[in-house]
Amino acid sequence: MEEVEEKLVLASTDKQRINSVEKFLLTQLKDIQTDKLIVEAVKLIYHSNGTIRVKELNEKLLISQSPFEKRFRKVVGTTAKKFASIVRFNKVLDDLSKHKTLTEICYENNFFDQAHFIKDFKQYTGTAPENFKRFM
């Protein structure tokens, strides 16, 4: 954990910070005895670019919400919802570097409206997407 904290402090961009957290969470998958159901859940989250809902994961994996959440948190180190949010935001950052409009990025990443997109973006970066994009 200390190594991750150090990487976060030393990171010069939000993308580097997010990648550090994502790599840490993925190493947690490797360090714990493999739970094939959770590995499949992580694959589904990545395949959907973080837009899959936990309820849909439960239905696809044939497991109820409570045991799934406990297993996911134990293996990955965070909730499935938070992990999906990190994966989705990482996709947003990738899209920002592809010179897409913010509106395109918003809707391609399944945000229901720009207000929700801006709120989530500020949660991760501390600034609005327009400001962030200007400094890229």
C-alpha positions in Angstrom: 0.0 0.0 0.0 2.9 2.4 0.8 4.3 1.8 -2.7 1.0 2.8 -4.3 0.8 5.9 -2.1 4.3 6.9 -3.1 3.5 6.4 -6.8 0.4 8.6 -6.4 2.5 11.3 -4.8 5.2 11.1 -7.5 2.7 11.0 -10.4 2.6 14.2 -12.4 -0.7 13.6 -14.1 -4.2 12.3 -13.2 -3.8 9.6 -15.8 -0.7 8.3 -14.2 -2.4 8.3 -10.8 -5.4 6.4 -12.2 -3.1 3.9 -13.9 -1.3 3.3 -10.6 -4.5 2.6 -8.7 -5.7 0.4 -11.5 -2.4 -1.6 -11.6 -2.6 -2.0 -7.8 -6.1 -3.3 -8.0 -5.1 -5.8 -10.7 -2.2 -7.1 -8.7 -4.6 -7.8 -5.9 -6.4 -10.2 -8.3 -3.1 -12.0 -8.8 -2.0 -12.2 -5.2 -5.2 -13.8 -3.9 -6.2 -17.4 -4.9 -8.0 -17.0 -8.2 -11.7 -16.6 -7.9 -12.8 -17.4 -11.4 -16.2 -15.8 -11.0 -14.5 -12.5 -10.0 -11.9 -12.8 -12.8 -14.9 -13.1 -15.2 -16.6 -10.1 -13.6 -13.4 -8.0 -14.1 -13.2 -9.2 -17.8 -16.9 -8.1 -18.3 -16.2 -4.7 -16.7 -13.2 -4.2 -19.0 -15.1 -5.4 -22.0 -17.9 -2.9 -21.3 -15.3 -0.1 -20.7 -16.8 0.2 -17.2 -20.3 0.8 -18.3 -21.8 -2.5 -17.1 -24.1 -2.3 -14.1 -23.6 -4.5 -11.0 -27.1 -5.9 -11.4 -26.2 -7.0 -15.0 -23.0 -8.6 -13.7 -25.1 -10.5 -11.1 -27.5 -11.7 -13.8 -24.7 -12.8 -16.2 -22.7 -14.5 -13.5 -25.7 -16.1 -11.8 -24.9 -14.8 -8.3 -26.9 -12.6 -6.0 -25.6 -9.1 -5.1 -24.5 -9.5 -1.5 -22.2 -12.5 -2.0 -20.9 -11.1 -5.2 -20.0 -7.8 -3.6 -18.2 -9.5 -0.7 -16.2 -11.7 -3.0 -15.4 -8.8 -5.4 -14.2 -6.6 -2.6 -12.1 -9.4 -1.1 -10.4 -10.2 -4.3 -10.1 -6.7 -6.0 -9.9 -4.5 -3.0 -12.9 -2.3 -3.9 -16.5 -2.6 -4.9 -17.4 -3.6 -8.4 -19.2 -0.3 -8.9 -16.1 1.7 -8.0 -13.8 -0.5 -10.1 -16.1 -0.1 -13.1 -16.1 3.7 -12.5 -12.3 3.7 -12.5 -12.2 1.7 -15.8 -14.8 4.0 -17.3 -12.9 7.1 -16.3 -9.7 5.7 -17.7 -11.6 5.3 -21.1 -12.7 8.9 -20.8 -9.0 10.0 -20.4 -8.1 7.9 -23.4 -10.9 9.5 -25.4 -9.7 13.0 -24.4 -6.4 12.3 -26.1 -8.2 11.4 -29.3 -9.4 15.0 -30.0 -13.1 14.1 -29.6 -15.5 16.7 -28.4 -16.6 16.5 -24.7 -20.2 15.8 -25.9 -19.0 12.8 -27.9 -16.9 11.5 -25.0 -19.9 12.0 -22.7 -22.3 9.9 -24.7 -19.8 7.3 -26.0 -19.1 6.5 -22.4 -22.7 6.1 -21.4 -23.2 9.2 -19.3 -26.8 10.1 -19.3 -26.1 13.9 -19.5 -23.3 16.3 -19.4 -24.0 17.4 -15.8 -23.4 13.8 -14.6 -20.3 13.6 -16.8 -18.9 16.8 -15.4 -19.7 15.8 -11.8 -17.8 12.4 -12.2 -14.9 14.1 -14.0 -14.5 16.6 -11.2 -14.6 13.8 -8.6 -11.5 12.2 -10.2 -9.6 15.3 -11.3 -10.8 18.2 -9.1 -11.5 20.2 -12.2 -14.0 20.5 -15.0 -13.3 18.5 -18.3 -12.9 21.7 -20.3 -10.2 23.0 -18.0 -8.5 19.6 -18.0 -8.6 19.3 -21.7 -7.0 22.7 -22.2 -3.8 21.5 -20.3 -3.4 18.3 -22.3 
